[in-house]
Amino acid sequence: MREDKSKWDVFKQRVHIIIYGVNTFYGKLFDVVLLGLIFLSVLLVMLESVKSLDEKYHTFLYISEWAITVFFTIEYILRIISAKKWKEYVFSFYGIIDLVAVLPMYLSFFIPGSQVLAVVRALRLLRLFRVLNLVQFTGQESHLKLAIRASRRKITVFVYFVIIVSCLLGALMYVVEKGENGFQSIPDSIYWVIVTLTTVGFGDITPVTALGKIIASMIMVMGYGIIAVPTGIVTAEYTSISLDEKKKRKDRACSRCGKSGHKERSVFCYNCGFELEDE
């Protein structure tokens, strides 16, 4: 005989459906409200940093941020209550983000000057990945992680090469421009090379000799290639992983009739209608 659920269990189940579910009306409404409050909270953080606006609307901004913080606090507590395994949520990446995002306002009561931590509230933007936790987003996120992980050795070697080149060119520029317009030491020259290679070009240190300008021109042109290399490495790995994933999904065979060639997001076999197994 099935036991009736207590009111507390029913409450937790309903809260779980609203907060963690995305296929119900209230679940979608909750995500939309949450999305709007995240953007509003970050906007308030930005407005508070503008001195003239903060002086004029300080009370409004302060009360609004407290109202949003209370909402996120209640939401955090409800997530813990309704989670099937609350410890996994509390110590998960998003659980820690949720906690860190609400702490600054409460810390301002006990630690003078902790208002500077208000910028931490911008971490709430990371929660957008959870609000938009759809299959296509999580799949692309997984591909990107794998691509970066597969590229890390190549990128490490490339960065090591760039550091060596920067040191050599920095030493060369120090010899050519020694004592001229900021080239007072080899570290200063290396700093200039890095700024030039990355095409930032602050202009605080500039070559004045003819040879120095020639070398600088070569470094500037080299900088465009250096910026493109890591991007190309990650892009190549990402494309390879995406193609492998599509091929893997396309080659899925039905365990009942053995038919293959299903579309990427197929759930059921086109031949017999049997549910396909995820690989």
C-alpha positions in Angstrom: 0.0 0.0 0.0 1.4 3.4 -1.0 2.1 5.8 1.8 0.7 9.3 1.5 3.3 12.0 1.2 3.5 14.5 4.0 2.8 18.2 3.3 6.6 18.9 3.6 7.4 16.3 1.0 4.8 17.6 -1.4 6.2 21.2 -0.8 9.7 20.1 -1.6 8.6 18.2 -4.7 6.7 21.2 -6.0 9.6 23.6 -5.3 12.0 21.1 -7.0 9.7 21.0 -10.1 9.6 24.8 -10.3 13.3 25.5 -9.6 15.0 22.6 -11.4 12.3 21.9 -14.0 12.3 23.7 -17.4 9.3 22.0 -19.1 6.5 23.4 -16.9 4.9 26.8 -17.1 6.0 27.9 -13.6 9.5 26.5 -14.2 9.9 28.6 -17.3 8.4 31.6 -15.5 10.8 31.2 -12.7 13.8 31.0 -15.1 12.6 34.2 -16.9 12.2 36.1 -13.6 15.6 34.8 -12.4 17.2 35.8 -15.7 15.7 39.3 -15.4 16.9 39.7 -11.8 20.4 38.6 -12.6 20.7 41.3 -15.3 19.1 43.9 -13.0 21.5 43.0 -10.2 24.6 43.4 -12.4 23.2 46.7 -13.8 22.8 48.0 -10.2 26.4 47.0 -9.5 27.5 49.0 -12.5 25.4 52.1 -11.6 26.7 52.0 -8.0 30.2 52.4 -9.4 29.2 55.7 -11.1 29.8 58.3 -8.3 27.4 60.9 -9.6 24.5 58.3 -9.9 25.3 56.7 -6.6 25.2 60.0 -4.8 21.8 60.9 -6.4 20.1 57.5 -6.2 22.0 55.8 -3.4 18.9 54.9 -1.3 17.1 53.5 -4.3 20.1 51.4 -5.5 20.7 50.2 -1.9 17.1 49.1 -1.3 16.9 47.5 -4.7 20.0 45.5 -4.2 18.9 44.3 -0.8 15.5 43.2 -2.3 17.3 41.2 -5.0 19.8 39.8 -2.4 16.8 38.6 -0.2 15.3 36.9 -3.3 18.5 35.1 -4.2 19.0 34.1 -0.5 15.5 32.6 -0.4 16.2 30.9 -3.8 19.5 29.5 -2.4 17.7 28.1 0.6 14.9 26.6 -1.5 17.5 24.9 -3.7 19.1 23.3 -0.7 15.8 22.1 0.6 14.4 20.8 -2.6 17.6 19.2 -4.0 17.7 15.4 -4.0 21.2 15.5 -2.6 21.7 18.9 -1.0 25.4 18.4 -0.3 26.1 17.9 -4.0 24.4 21.3 -4.7 26.1 23.2 -1.9 29.6 22.1 -2.9 29.0 22.2 -6.6 30.3 25.0 -8.8 27.0 26.8 -9.1 26.2 26.2 -5.5 29.4 28.1 -4.5 28.6 30.8 -7.0 25.1 31.3 -5.5 26.6 31.6 -2.0 29.4 33.9 -2.9 27.0 36.2 -4.9 24.8 36.9 -1.8 27.6 37.2 0.9 28.8 40.7 0.2 25.6 42.4 1.3 25.5 40.5 4.6 29.3 41.0 5.2 28.8 44.8 4.9 27.0 44.6 8.2 29.9 43.0 10.1 33.0 44.1 8.2 33.4 47.9 7.6 34.6 48.7 4.1 33.5 45.3 2.7 31.2 47.2 0.3 34.1 46.9 -2.2 33.2 43.3 -2.5 30.0 44.3 -4.2 31.7 43.7 -7.6 31.6 40.0 -6.6 27.9 40.1 -7.3 28.7 40.2 -11.0 29.4 36.5 -10.6 25.7 36.0 -10.9 26.1 36.3 -14.6 27.7 32.8 -14.5 24.3 31.5 -13.4 23.0 32.3 -16.9 24.6 29.0 -18.0 22.4 27.2 -15.6 19.3 29.1 -16.5 20.0 28.4 -20.1 20.7 24.7 -19.3 19.4 23.3 -22.6 20.7 20.4 -24.5 22.3 22.4 -27.3 24.1 24.7 -24.8 25.4 22.0 -22.6 26.6 20.0 -25.6 28.5 23.0 -27.0 29.9 23.8 -23.6 31.2 20.2 -23.3 32.8 20.4 -26.8 34.5 23.6 -25.9 35.9 22.1 -22.7 37.2 19.1 -24.5 38.8 21.3 -27.2 40.6 23.4 -24.7 41.8 20.4 -22.8 43.0 18.7 -26.0 44.8 21.9 -27.0 46.5 22.7 -23.7 49.9 21.0 -24.5 50.1 22.7 -27.9 49.2 26.1 -26.4 51.7 25.5 -23.5 54.5 24.9 -26.0 53.4 28.0 -28.0 53.3 30.2 -24.9 56.8 28.9 -24.0 58.0 29.8 -27.5 56.5 33.3 -27.2 58.2 33.9 -23.9 61.6 32.9 -25.3 61.1 35.1 -28.4 60.0 38.0 -26.1 63.2 37.7 -24.0 65.4 37.5 -27.0 63.8 40.4 -28.8 63.7 42.4 -25.5 67.5 41.9 -25.1 68.0 42.9 -28.7 66.0 46.1 -28.4 67.8 47.0 -25.2 71.1 46.8 -27.0 69.7 48.9 -29.9 67.8 51.4 -27.9 69.8 51.4 -24.7 68.8 54.4 -22.5 66.4 55.8 -25.2 62.8 56.7 -24.3 62.1 54.1 -21.7 64.5 51.3 -22.7 66.3 51.5 -19.4 66.7 47.8 -18.7 66.1 44.4 -20.3 62.9 43.8 -18.3 61.6 47.2 -19.6 62.4 46.1 -23.1 60.7 42.7 -22.6 57.6 44.5 -21.4 57.6 46.6 -24.5 58.0 43.5 -26.7 55.0 41.8 -25.1 52.9 44.9 -25.4 53.8 45.2 -29.0 53.4 41.5 -29.9 49.9 41.6 -28.4 49.1 44.7 -30.5 48.1 46.6 -27.4 50.6 49.4 -27.9 50.4 51.6 -24.8 53.0 54.0 -26.2 54.7 54.6 -22.9 57.9 53.1 -24.4 58.8 53.8 -28.1 61.9 53.2 -30.2 63.6 56.2 -31.7 66.5 54.8 -33.7 66.1 53.6 -37.3 67.1 50.0 -36.5 64.8 50.0 -33.5 61.8 51.1 -35.6 62.6 48.4 -38.2 62.7 45.7 -35.5 59.5 47.2 -34.0 57.7 46.9 -37.4 58.7 43.3 -37.7 57.4 42.6 -34.2 54.1 44.3 -34.9 53.6 42.2 -38.0 54.6 39.1 -36.1 52.0 39.9 -33.4 49.1 39.3 -35.7 50.3 35.8 -36.5 51.0 35.1 -32.8 47.4 36.1 -31.8 46.0 33.8 -34.5 47.9 30.6 -33.6 46.2 29.7 -30.3 42.8 30.6 -31.8 43.5 28.3 -34.7 44.6 25.4 -32.4 41.5 25.5 -30.3 39.2 26.0 -33.3 40.8 22.9 -35.1 40.3 20.8 -32.0 36.7 22.1 -31.5 35.8 21.3 -35.1 37.4 17.8 -34.8 35.5 17.0 -31.6 32.2 18.3 -33.1 32.6 16.2 -36.3 33.4 13.1 -34.2 30.3 13.7 -32.1 28.1 14.1 -35.1 29.5 11.0 -36.7 29.1 9.0 -33.5 25.4 10.1 -33.2 24.8 9.5 -36.9 26.2 6.0 -36.7 24.0 5.0 -33.7 22.3 1.7 -34.4 19.0 0.7 -33.0 19.4 -2.1 -30.5 16.1 -3.7 -31.6 16.3 -3.7 -35.4 19.9 -2.7 -36.0 19.1 0.2 -38.3 21.7 3.1 -38.3 22.0 6.5 -39.8 19.8 8.3 -37.3 19.8 12.1 -37.1 21.9 13.9 -34.5 19.1 14.5 -32.0 17.0 11.4 -32.7 15.3 9.9 -29.7 13.5 7.0 -31.4 14.4 4.7 -34.3 13.0 5.8 -37.6 12.4 2.2 -38.6 10.8 0.5 -35.6 10.1 3.4 -33.2 12.2 1.8 -30.4 13.9 4.3 -28.1 17.6 4.8 -29.0 20.2 4.3 -26.4 22.6 7.2 -25.5 26.2 6.4 -26.1 
